[in-house]
Amino acid sequence: MPPSESGGTRFAFHEAGHRLAGSVIRAAPDILDGVEIFFTALLIVVGLLTTWFAVYVVYRLYTD
């Protein structure tokens, strides 16, 4: 059977993509780590503020 009919080509491309995905070289890991920490902290702060605001709105709805 030709590879296009058996699915062998798609499997070969999938396997090649899987092998290449793990071998990506990071350009500047120390800078990237700092940026990653900053945005993770920012995400946590925004999540906490959103939760606080939602609880505050519910509190105000039930106390008024």
PyMOL commands that set and color helices and strands:
alter all, ss='L'
color gray80, all
select helices_A, chain A and resi 3-6+8-21+29-63
alter helices_A, ss='H'
color red, helices_A
deselect
rebuild
show_as cartoon
